[in-house]
Amino acid sequence: MKKIIIALLMFSLSTAQQVYQAVYRLSKKIADSTQLDIETRKIATFKVDALEYMAMKAAEVMPDSSMSMLDRQAYALYDFIDTFTRRLAKA
C-alpha cells in the first residue's frame, strides 16, 4: 500500500514539477529536522548526498541530457532505499 502511495505521489509530483527536485526537497527537509530520530535523518542525508552526486555526474557526463533521466534515477534511488529499510526492519 505504501509503495502505491509513493508511486502516486511521485507521478503527481512529476506532472507538476520534476521528481528529482521533489525527492531532494523532501529528503533535505527530513535531514534538517531536529525532531526526528537520528537514523531517519542519516538515511535522508544519504539520499541528499546521493542525489547531489547524481546531478553532478549527470552534468559532467551528459551535459545536454534532459531531466527525465535524472528523475528516473532519483525515483529508483528513493524506491530502493525505502524497500531496503522496510526489509531490514522486518529482518
C-alpha positions as CSV (number, residue, x, y, z in Angstrom):
1,M,0.0,0.0,0.0
2,K,2.8,2.4,0.9
3,K,4.5,1.7,-2.4
4,I,1.4,2.6,-4.3
5,I,1.0,5.8,-2.4
6,I,4.6,6.7,-3.1
7,A,4.2,5.9,-6.8
8,L,1.1,8.1,-7.0
9,L,2.8,10.9,-5.1
10,M,5.8,10.7,-7.5
11,F,3.5,10.6,-10.5
12,S,1.5,13.6,-9.3
13,L,4.7,15.5,-8.5
14,S,6.2,14.7,-11.9
15,T,3.3,16.3,-13.7
16,A,3.6,19.5,-11.7
17,Q,7.4,19.5,-11.2
18,Q,10.4,17.3,-11.5
19,V,10.7,14.2,-9.4
20,Y,14.3,14.8,-8.7
21,Q,13.5,18.2,-7.1
22,A,10.6,16.8,-5.1
23,V,12.7,13.9,-3.7
24,Y,15.6,16.3,-3.0
25,R,13.4,18.8,-1.1
26,L,11.7,16.0,0.9
27,S,14.9,14.4,1.8
28,K,16.6,17.7,2.7
29,K,13.6,18.7,4.9
30,I,13.9,15.3,6.8
31,A,17.7,15.6,7.1
32,D,17.4,19.1,8.6
33,S,14.7,18.2,11.0
34,T,15.8,18.1,14.7
35,Q,12.5,16.4,15.8
36,L,13.1,13.1,14.0
37,D,15.4,10.3,15.2
38,I,19.0,10.1,14.1
39,E,18.6,7.0,11.9
40,T,15.9,8.6,9.8
41,R,18.0,11.8,9.5
42,K,21.0,9.8,8.4
43,I,19.1,8.0,5.7
44,A,17.7,11.3,4.5
45,T,21.2,12.8,4.5
46,F,22.4,9.8,2.4
47,K,19.6,10.5,-0.1
48,V,20.6,14.2,-0.3
49,D,24.2,13.3,-0.9
50,A,23.4,10.7,-3.5
51,L,21.1,13.0,-5.4
52,E,23.6,15.8,-5.4
53,Y,26.3,13.3,-6.6
54,M,23.9,12.0,-9.3
55,A,23.2,15.6,-10.6
56,M,26.9,16.5,-10.6
57,K,27.9,13.3,-12.5
58,A,25.0,13.7,-15.0
59,A,26.1,17.3,-15.7
60,E,29.7,16.1,-16.3
61,V,29.0,13.0,-18.4
62,M,25.9,14.2,-20.3
63,P,25.6,18.0,-20.1
64,D,22.9,18.1,-22.7
65,S,20.7,15.4,-21.3
66,S,17.2,16.0,-20.1
67,M,15.9,15.9,-16.6
68,S,13.8,12.8,-17.3
69,M,16.9,10.6,-16.8
70,L,17.7,12.2,-13.6
71,D,14.1,12.0,-12.5
72,R,14.0,8.2,-13.2
73,Q,17.3,7.7,-11.3
74,A,16.0,9.8,-8.3
75,Y,12.8,7.7,-8.1
76,A,14.8,4.5,-8.4
77,L,17.1,5.6,-5.5
78,Y,14.1,6.6,-3.4
79,D,12.3,3.3,-4.1
80,F,15.5,1.2,-3.4
81,I,16.2,2.9,-0.1
82,D,12.6,2.6,1.0
83,T,12.4,-1.1,0.1
84,F,15.7,-1.8,1.7
85,T,14.8,-0.1,5.0
86,R,11.4,-1.9,5.2
87,R,13.0,-5.3,4.6
88,L,15.8,-4.5,7.1
89,A,13.1,-3.6,9.7
90,K,11.4,-6.9,9.1
91,A,14.6,-9.0,9.5
